[in-house]
Amino acid sequence: MRTRVRLSRPQRRARRAHKLTRRVAPARNVVCLERSIPYRNSPTLPLPLSSSWAGFQPDPYVDYGRFLTPEGGILLAYKDLDQRLRHIVWRVFAWTTSTGGEGWYLFHHSPLHSFWLNLICLLAIGLLNWLIVAKPVEVYRRVEIRPDWMVIEGSDIFWLRYMECGWPAFRPDDEGNQVLCGVYGTRFVEYLTVRAFDEHDRAPEVFAAHVQEAMRQIWETALATGTVHFDSPGQSQ
C-alpha cells in the first residue's frame, strides 16, 4: 500500500514595488532665426543660414600687406604699375612685328582679292594686337623700415643717420600720386612713387599713413635708446 505524504501549500510572498529613477533629458533651447524676406522689386536673395557664413569677413586690403620681419622691422608691400621705358619699347616692337607680319600675309598670300576687305581685316588685327600688348605691367613694391635704415625693393638701402634734416615724407604730385621724398645727406631724393589704379583707389593714402607710423614706431625707439646716431659732416664712417 502506498504511503501518501501531504505537503503544505507554498506561501506567496508579497512583491515590493521598486522605485526606479527616470533619466531626465536636458531641455533644449530652440532658437528660431528669422529669415529676411526680400523686397518684391529686389533681386537679392536672403543670406544663407550657416556657421561658415557667420565667420566670413572680406579683406578690405586688396593687393596690400603689412608684416613684421625677423630683423625687427616692418615690411609693407603693395601693387604698382611698372611704367619704365623698356616696357613701352617692348610694346611698340611687339605690336609692329606682329601686325606687320600679318599685313604682309593679307596683301600677298590672302585668298581674298579685295583690297578693302583685307584692309578691314588688318585694322581689326592691329586693334586686337594693341589691346593685348597695351595691358599694363603690374608689380609688387616692397618697403621695409628697420631700426637703422630703410630698404626699398630689397636692394636700395637708405641709412637713417644720413637723414639729419628730417625723415622722408609723402607729397602729392600733379597726377594725384603720393611721392616719398626727403633730404638724404646733401641731396633731395625721391625714394618712390605710389600710384592709384583708379579714382576709388586709396592705397597711396593708406600706404603713406602706414609708412609714417612705421617710421615713428621703429626710428623713434632707435633714437631714444641710442642705437642710431646722426653723423656730423666730415666725420669718418
C-alpha positions as CSV (number, residue, x, y, z in Angstrom):
1,M,0.0,0.0,0.0
2,R,1.4,3.4,-1.0
3,T,2.1,5.9,1.7
4,R,0.8,9.4,1.0
5,V,2.6,12.4,2.3
6,R,0.7,15.6,2.4
7,L,2.7,18.6,1.5
8,S,1.8,22.0,2.7
9,R,0.9,24.7,0.1
10,P,3.7,27.1,-0.6
11,Q,3.1,30.6,0.8
12,R,3.3,33.5,-1.6
13,R,5.3,36.5,-0.6
14,A,4.1,39.9,-1.4
15,R,6.2,41.7,-4.0
16,R,7.5,45.1,-3.2
17,A,7.5,47.7,-5.9
18,H,10.9,49.1,-6.6
19,K,11.2,52.8,-7.3
20,L,13.2,53.4,-10.4
21,T,14.8,56.8,-11.1
22,R,14.0,58.0,-14.6
23,R,16.7,59.8,-16.5
24,V,15.6,63.2,-17.4
25,A,16.9,64.6,-20.7
26,P,18.2,68.2,-20.5
27,A,15.9,70.7,-22.0
28,R,16.8,72.1,-25.4
29,N,16.6,75.7,-26.2
30,V,15.2,76.0,-29.7
31,V,16.1,79.4,-31.3
32,C,14.1,80.3,-34.3
33,L,16.1,82.5,-36.7
34,E,14.1,85.0,-38.7
35,R,15.0,84.8,-42.3
36,S,14.9,88.1,-44.1
37,I,12.3,88.4,-46.8
38,P,13.5,90.3,-49.8
39,Y,11.5,93.1,-51.3
40,R,9.3,92.3,-54.3
41,N,11.4,94.5,-56.6
42,S,14.8,93.5,-55.2
43,P,16.6,90.6,-56.9
44,T,18.8,89.9,-53.9
45,L,18.4,86.6,-52.0
46,P,18.4,86.1,-48.2
47,L,21.8,85.2,-46.7
48,P,22.4,81.5,-46.1
49,L,21.9,80.4,-42.5
50,S,25.2,78.6,-41.9
51,S,28.0,78.7,-39.4
52,S,30.6,79.3,-42.1
53,W,28.9,82.4,-43.3
54,A,28.9,83.9,-39.8
55,G,32.7,83.9,-39.6
56,F,33.3,85.1,-43.1
57,Q,34.9,88.6,-43.3
58,P,36.1,90.1,-46.6
59,D,39.6,91.5,-46.7
60,P,39.4,95.2,-47.4
61,Y,43.2,95.5,-48.1
62,V,43.2,94.4,-51.8
63,D,46.8,93.6,-53.1
64,Y,48.3,95.1,-50.0
65,G,50.1,93.7,-47.0
66,R,52.0,94.7,-43.8
67,F,54.3,92.3,-42.0
68,L,56.8,92.1,-39.2
69,T,60.3,90.9,-40.2
70,P,62.8,88.7,-38.2
71,E,65.2,91.6,-38.3
72,G,62.8,93.7,-36.2
73,G,61.4,95.8,-39.0
74,I,58.1,96.4,-40.6
75,L,57.6,95.3,-44.3
76,L,54.9,96.9,-46.5
77,A,54.0,95.6,-49.9
78,Y,51.6,97.0,-52.5
79,K,50.7,96.5,-56.1
80,D,52.0,99.1,-58.6
81,L,52.3,99.7,-62.3
82,D,55.7,99.3,-63.9
83,Q,56.0,102.3,-66.3
84,R,59.6,102.0,-67.2
85,L,60.8,102.9,-70.7
86,R,61.8,99.3,-71.6
87,H,58.1,98.1,-71.3
88,I,57.0,100.9,-73.7
89,V,59.7,99.9,-76.2
90,W,58.7,96.3,-76.0
91,R,55.0,97.1,-76.6
92,V,55.8,99.1,-79.7
93,F,58.2,96.4,-81.0
94,A,55.7,93.5,-80.3
95,W,52.8,95.4,-82.0
96,T,54.8,96.4,-85.0
97,T,56.3,93.0,-85.6
98,S,53.0,91.0,-85.2
99,T,50.8,93.5,-87.2
100,G,53.4,93.9,-89.9
101,G,53.8,90.2,-90.5
102,E,50.0,89.7,-90.6
103,G,49.6,92.6,-93.0
104,W,52.2,91.2,-95.4
105,Y,50.4,87.9,-95.4
106,L,47.0,89.5,-96.0
107,F,48.2,91.6,-99.0
108,H,50.4,89.0,-100.6
109,H,49.0,85.5,-99.8
110,S,45.4,86.1,-98.7
111,P,42.7,84.1,-100.6
112,L,40.6,87.3,-100.5
113,H,41.4,89.5,-103.6
114,S,39.5,92.5,-102.3
115,F,41.8,95.3,-101.1
116,W,39.3,97.0,-98.8
117,L,38.3,93.7,-97.2
118,N,42.0,92.9,-96.5
119,L,42.4,96.4,-95.1
120,I,39.5,96.0,-92.7
121,C,40.9,92.7,-91.5
122,L,44.3,94.3,-91.0
123,L,42.8,97.1,-88.9
124,A,40.9,94.6,-86.8
125,I,44.0,92.5,-86.2
126,G,46.0,95.6,-85.4
127,L,43.4,96.7,-82.8
128,L,43.4,93.3,-81.2
129,N,47.2,93.2,-81.0
130,W,47.3,96.6,-79.4
131,L,44.7,95.5,-76.8
132,I,47.0,92.6,-76.0
133,V,50.3,94.4,-75.7
134,A,48.8,97.6,-74.1
135,K,48.0,95.8,-70.8
136,P,49.9,97.5,-68.0
137,V,52.7,95.6,-66.3
138,E,51.8,95.0,-62.6
139,V,54.5,94.6,-60.0
140,Y,54.6,94.4,-56.2
141,R,56.7,97.1,-54.5
142,R,58.3,96.5,-51.1
143,V,59.4,99.0,-48.5
144,E,60.9,97.8,-45.2
145,I,61.6,100.1,-42.2
146,R,64.4,98.8,-40.0
147,P,65.9,100.4,-36.8
148,D,68.9,101.8,-38.7
149,W,67.8,102.1,-42.4
150,M,65.1,102.0,-45.0
151,V,65.1,99.3,-47.7
152,I,63.3,99.8,-51.0
153,E,62.7,96.8,-53.3
154,G,65.1,94.7,-51.1
155,S,68.2,96.3,-52.6
156,D,68.2,100.1,-52.3
157,I,69.3,101.0,-48.7
158,F,69.0,104.4,-47.2
159,W,70.6,104.9,-43.8
160,L,68.8,106.8,-41.0
161,R,72.0,108.6,-39.9
162,Y,72.1,110.5,-43.2
163,M,68.6,111.9,-42.7
164,E,69.6,114.8,-40.5
165,C,67.2,117.3,-42.0
166,G,64.1,115.1,-41.3
167,W,62.6,111.8,-42.2
168,P,61.1,111.2,-45.6
169,A,57.6,112.3,-46.1
170,F,54.9,111.8,-48.7
171,R,53.8,114.7,-51.0
172,P,51.1,114.6,-53.7
173,D,52.1,115.2,-57.3
174,D,50.2,116.7,-60.1
175,E,48.6,113.4,-61.1
176,G,47.3,112.6,-57.6
177,N,50.0,110.1,-56.7
178,Q,51.9,110.0,-53.4
179,V,55.7,110.6,-53.7
180,L,58.0,109.7,-50.8
181,C,60.8,112.2,-50.8
182,G,63.2,114.0,-48.5
183,V,66.8,115.2,-47.9
184,Y,69.4,112.4,-47.8
185,G,72.8,113.8,-47.0
186,T,73.0,116.9,-49.2
187,R,70.6,115.8,-51.9
188,F,66.8,115.9,-52.3
189,V,65.8,112.4,-53.2
190,E,62.5,111.0,-54.4
191,Y,62.5,107.5,-53.0
192,L,59.4,106.1,-54.6
193,T,56.0,106.9,-56.1
194,V,52.8,105.2,-55.1
195,R,50.2,105.4,-57.9
196,A,46.5,104.9,-57.8
197,F,44.8,102.4,-60.1
198,D,41.5,104.3,-60.4
199,E,39.6,107.2,-58.8
200,H,38.4,105.0,-56.0
201,D,41.8,103.5,-55.1
202,R,43.0,104.9,-51.8
203,A,46.1,102.6,-51.5
204,P,48.5,105.6,-51.8
205,E,47.0,107.4,-48.8
206,V,46.8,104.2,-46.7
207,F,50.4,103.3,-47.6
208,A,51.6,106.8,-46.7
209,A,49.9,106.6,-43.3
210,H,51.4,103.1,-42.6
211,V,54.9,104.2,-43.6
212,Q,54.8,107.2,-41.4
213,E,53.5,105.1,-38.5
214,A,56.3,102.5,-39.0
215,M,59.0,105.3,-39.0
216,R,57.6,106.6,-35.8
217,Q,57.5,103.2,-34.1
218,I,60.9,102.0,-35.3
219,W,63.1,105.0,-35.6
220,E,61.9,107.0,-32.5
221,T,62.7,103.9,-30.4
222,A,66.1,103.5,-32.1
223,L,67.0,107.2,-31.5
224,A,65.7,107.2,-27.9
225,T,67.7,104.1,-27.0
226,G,70.8,105.5,-28.6
227,T,71.3,102.6,-31.1
228,V,71.4,105.1,-34.0
229,H,73.3,108.4,-34.0
230,F,73.3,111.1,-36.7
231,D,76.7,111.6,-38.3
232,S,78.1,115.1,-38.4
233,P,79.6,116.5,-41.6
234,G,83.2,115.4,-42.1
235,Q,83.0,112.5,-39.6
236,S,84.5,109.3,-40.8
237,Q,82.2,106.4,-41.2
